[in-house]
């Protein structure tokens, strides 16, 4: 170590003050070097602790003494007191740098903790959407005829089950479709609707309880407030509460045989929830889930690395920048198309349109089914055909799926031509999205041709959510493009 210290003081033409200052700063700038090179947090923590260990009075005296002896041998005329004073001043600056570095570590750790929490909530919402799909496909959604914000326990005695079953017997679904159902069969559909609702209530606890703890802790509160996440978390809390109300509003349409916007439902219509309300319920779920995912990614992402990536890209040729901008536009289009396709799928589910045309690539032997024209005059105003005409609803969903496939494939091909210019993480996410949309399309075809079995129907709904997740993940990796100058 002495050779390192003494070498910092060499240079015959330099004055003694500069030499002693270089000696001390050269040693105690080690932690700053660690952080500037982006060492992993565990290593950085060790560096800070080592810095604190060495930055003590005995070590300072040892360094000052060694530096003074070396300077005297070189003919310096500065006194030991001067070296000590300058070393003390440098020590204060180094200590301040260490404090700032440790604060950055605390912020990084808090963001990772918050990101993990947000990721857990996102995963719980994913599971709830899948359970909701199973509840719908098993026709369990109308088994509970009332709604309580606080929830209720599952019936446990024969008397409690009889009370709930008698309520269900008064619904249009039982009187028209399930008049032969017994109590044991009713227990099965009731359980899934009850489980779906209680899962939703537990999500409120999973979100709100940790949030209260994080806001009470100084480090995580600073990460939330300084990161600008307060409005977004408030919006997520609002969306979660609203989703419960939208769910009950949807269920009521099946119990009362009503639609929305004053649209009348014919008495011959099968007892089921309104497709408009089902689409609203599913859309709120997807928007909430998407915002949760984006927030989780924001917590884990590094703003510094994003800025560095944008700065590096700014130095590229204009043709390269234009190609990267075009790829981001593709990603925005792909994400939008996935969302619209999911929205149209809700009307396929709400109208039971998947049960009507079970051939592919044709629909009843035609590319454009005859049913569109045959049912066209059944709806007033005519715009209702887009949402209630069974042939048109399924046709629209197929066309949107094909368009999504085309856009994602074209985006992937464009990105392949820009390999080496895009981050490796972005290319990986693009590959994942390409595989997901092709897998989802194949699963959709199989679901239709097999007359929508429950298992495939649930997988198709989960596949839609997976494609939505990956499109958001890809778009998030391209946020640096907005910063390119």
N, C-alpha and C positions, 0 to 999 in steps of 0.2 A: 504493500500500500504506500510505503514511503516513496518508492520510485515514481508512482503515479502522482503523488502530491508534489514532489520536487520538480517533475517534468513540467507541471503547470506553471512553475515560477521561473523557468528559463527564459532567456531573451535579454541580452545585455543592454539593449537600447531602451527597454521599457523601464518606467519608474517603479519604485518599490510598492507604492500604493496599488497600482494596477495589478502587479504580480500577486500580492497577497490576497487581493479580492478574487482573482481568478482561481486561486487554490481553494478557497473556501466555497465559492459558488460552484466550482466544478464538482466538488464532492456532494454538496447538498442539493444539486439539481437532479440527482438520480431519480427521485420519485416523479418529478415533472416529465422526465424522459419516458418513464414507464407509461404514463397516461397518454402522452402525445402519440405513442405508437399503438394505442388501442389494445393493451394487454387485457386478458380476460379478468373479470372482477375478482376472482379468488387470488390471482397473482398480484393484482394491484393492491389488494388488502394487505398482503404480506409485505409489499414494498413500503406501504405507509407505516406499518408497524416497525419495520426495520429502520425507517427514517426517524421515527420517534425514539427508538432505542439509541441510535447514534447521535442524535441532536441533543446531547446533554453537555453539562458544564465540563466534566473531565475530558470528554472527547474533543470539545472545542479547544480546551487548553493544550491538548496533545497536538492538534492540528496547528494551532497558533505557534507553539514552540518549534515544531518541525519546520514550519514555513519561515520563522524568524532566523533559525540557524542557517537554512539554505540561502536566504537573502543576504545574510551577513557574509557568507562565504563568497558570494558574487560581488561583494563590495558595496552592498546597499547601505544607506545611511538612515533608513527609517527605523524607528524604535519599536520594541515589542508592544508597547501600549497602543501605538497607531494601528498595528496589525490587528490587535484584539478589538479595537473600536470598529474597524471596518468589517471584521468578521461578524461582530454582533449585529450590525446593520443588515448584512446579507442574510443572517439567520432569520431575522424577522420576515423578510420577503419570502424565504424558502418555506417558513412555517405557514404563511398565508396561502402559498400555492398548495401546500399539503392539505390545508383545511378546505380549499376550493375543490380539490380533487376528491376528497372524502365526501363532500356534499354531492358531487356528481355521482359518486358510487351509490349514495343513499337514494338519490332520485332514480337511478337506473334500477336499483333493487325494488323500489316502490312501484315503478311502472311494470316490472315483471310480475309482481304480486297482483296488481290490479288487472293486468292482462290475463293472468291465469284464472282469476275470478270471472272475468267477462267471458273467457273461453268456456268455462264450466257452465255458465248460464246459457250460452249459445248451444252447447251440447244438449242441455236439458230441454230447450225449445225444439231442437231437432227431434228428440225423442217424442215430445208431445205431439208434434205434427204427424209423426208416423202412427202414434196411437190414435190420433184423430181420424186418420185414413182407415184404420181397422174398424173404428167405431162406425164410420159411415158405411163401409162395405158390408158389415154384418147387420146393418139396419138397426143399430142399437141407440141411435141418437135421440129418438122420441120416447124412450122408455121412462125417462124422468120428466114428470109433467109440471114441476115447479122449480123455482131457483132461489137459493138463499146465498147471499154474499159470503157468509161465514162457513157455508158448506154443511154437511151432515154426515153422520156415521152410516156405515152400510147396515141395512136391516139384518138382525141376527135371529129373531124369533119368527115363528110361523105367523103370528098376529101382525107383526110389522111388515112382513112380506105381503100378507093379504091386503093391508091398507094400500101399499104401493101398487099392487096388481089391480086393485079395484079402480084406482085413478087411471091406470093405463087403459083399462077396458072402455073408458069413456072417450078415448081418442079416435079420430078417423082412421088411423093406421090399424088399430086393433079391429074396429068394426068392419073394415073393408078388406084387410089383408090377413090378419092374424087371429081371426075369431076362434081358431082351433088350438091356439097356443095354451099350454098349461103353465102352472106356476114355476115348475122347474126350468122350462125353457125361458120364461120371463127373467128368472134370476140371472141367466147368462148375459142377456143383452143389457139388463139393468147394471150389472157389475161394470161393463166396459164404459158405459156413459158416466157412471159414478167415478170410475178410475180416471177417466179423461178430465173430468171437472176438478177432481182433487189434485191431479198433477198440475193443473193450471194454478190452483191456489198455492201449492207448495213452491211454484216458481216465484210468486210474489215474495215469499219468505227468503228464498235463496238469493233474490236480488236485493231486497230492502235491508235485511239483517246485516250482511257483510258491509253494505254501503254505509250504514250507521256507524259501524266500527271503524271503517276507513276514514270517515269524516271526523271521528273523534281523535284519531292518531295524527300527530303533526306531520310526519313524513309523507303519509299517503294523502292527507288532506292537501298538502302543498302540491303534490303531483297532480291531483285532480283540478285544483283551482288554477295553478300556473299553466297547466296544459290546456286550459280552456274546455274541460270536459263537463262542467256543471250543467250547461244548457242541454247537452246531449243526454246525460244521465237522467235529467228531469223529463225529457221527451220519452225516453225508454220507459220510465216509470209510468208515465201517462198512457203510453201505448199498451203496456201490460194490463193496466186497470181497465182500459177501454175494451180490450179483447174479450174479457169476461162478459161485459154487457153486450157486445156484438154477438157472442156465442149464444146467449139467451135469446136475443132478438131473432137470430136465425132459427133456433128451436121452436120459438112461438109460431113462426110461419107454418111449420109442419103440424102443430097442434091445432091451429085455427084455420088452416087451409087458405093462407093469404100470400100476397106477393109484395111488391113495392110500387111506389109511384102511382098508386091507384089502379094498377093493372089487375084485372079480375082473373081468377083462376077458375076454369070450368069444373063443374062437379065431377066430370068424368076423369079429371086429372088424378093420377095416382097420389095417395097421401105421402108427402115427402116435404122436406124443407124447400123453401124458395131457392132456385139456382142463383138469383141475384144476391140473396143474403149469404148463401154459401160462398160465393165468389168474394164477397166483402170480408167474410170471416177468414178465408184462406189468404187473401191479400194482406190483411193486417198482420197475420202471422208471419208471412214472408218478409214484409217490410221491417217488422220488429226484429226478426232473425238476422236480416241483412245488416241492419244498423248495429246490432250486437257484434256481429262478426267484424265489421269495419272498425268499431271502437276497440275491440280486442287486438286487432292488427296495429292500430295506432299506438296502443300502449307498448306493444313489443317492438315497434319500429324505432329506428334511430334517425332523428331529424338531421343530425350532423352528416351521417352517411348519405342521406337523401340529397342534401345540398352538395356534397362532394361529387356525387354521381351526376347531378345536373351540371355542375361546373365542368366536369370532365367531358360530358357530352357537348357542352357549348363550344368546346374547342375542336369538335369534329367538322368535317366538311358539310356544307349546306345540304347536299343530297342525302347524306346520312341522317341529318336532323329531320329532314322532311319525311324520310321513311319511318323513323321512330314515331314522329307525330301521327303519321297515317296509321301505324299499328295501334296507337292509343285510341284513335277514333274508331278503329275496328273493335277494340275491346269494349268501348262504351256501347257501340251498336250491338255487340254480342250479348252484353249484360242486359241491355234493354229488351232484346228479343227473347231472351230466356224468361224474363219477367212477364212479358206479354203472353208468351206461350203457356206459362203456368196459369195465368189468369184465364185464358181460354179453356184450359183443362178443367178449371173449376166448373165451367158451364157444361162441359162434357159429363162431369160427375153429377152435377145437380140435375141434369135432364135425363140421366141414365142413358146417354147417347152411345156409350161404349157397348151397349147390348144390342144396338140396332143394326150395325154394319160390321160383320165379322170376317170380311175378306180383305185381302191386300195384294197388290197395290190398288185394286179397284174397290168401288163401293157399290155393291149389288150389281157387279159386272160393268160399271161405268166409272170413268174417272171423276166426272161431276155427276153425283147421284140425281136421279129423277125426283127424289123426295123433296128436294129444295123447291122446285116449281110446284109440286103437288100440294105442299103445305103453305105455300107463300101467302095465300089469301086467308089463312086461318088466324092471322095475328094482326091486330090493329093497336097502335100504328105499325107500319111495315118494319120499322127498325127492330121490332121485337123478334123478327126472324133471325137476326144475328145472334140472339141470346137464347131463343126458345125453339126454333126450328131444328129438330133433332139432326136431320141430314146436314143442314148448313153448319150447325155447331161442330159436328165431327169433321166435316170437310175443312172448315177454317182452322181447326186445331192441327190437322195433318199438314196443311199448307204452311202454317207458322213453324211447325217442326222442321219441315224441309228447308225453309228459309234460314232458320237458326243453324242447321247443319251446314248450309252453303256458306254463310257468313263466317262461322267459326273455322271451317276448313280453309277458306280464302285467307283469313287472318293468319292461320298457322303457316300457310304456304308463303305468305309475305314475310313473316318472321324468319322462316328458314333461310330466306335470301339475305337476311340481316344478321346471320349468326356471327358472333364475335363483336357485334356492335350493341347488342342487347345484353343485359345482365343474365348470367346463367340461371338465376332464380326465376326470372321472367319466362325464359324458354321452358323451364321445367313445368311451371304453372300452365303455360299454354298447351303443352303436351297432355297434361292432366285433364284440362278442359276439353280438348279434342276427343280424348278417349271417353270422357263422361257423356258428352252429347251423343256420340255414336252409340254408346252402350244404352243410353236412355231411349234413343229412337228405336233400337232393336227390341228393347224391353216393351216399348209401347206397341210395336207390331205384334209381339207374342201375346201381350195382354188382350188385344183386340181379337186376334184369331182364336184364342182359347176362351172367349166369352167372359172375360174379366173374372178369373178366379181370385179369391180374396188375397192369397199370398202374393200373386203377381201385381195385383192392384196396389197393395201396400208398398211393394218394392218400387213400383213406378212412381208413386208419390214421393218416396224417399229419394229416388233417383233425380226427380225434379229439384228437390232441395239440395242435393249434392251438386248438380250442375249450377244452381244459383250460387252456392258457396264458392265454387271454383272460379266462376266468372267475376265475383267480387274480389277474390284473392288475387286474380290476375290483374284486375284494374288497380288494385292497391299497389302492386309492385311497379306500376307505371306512373305513379303520382309525381315522380321526379321530372317528368316531361313538362309539367306546367312551369317548372322553375328554370327551364332552359332559356337563356338570353340570346 
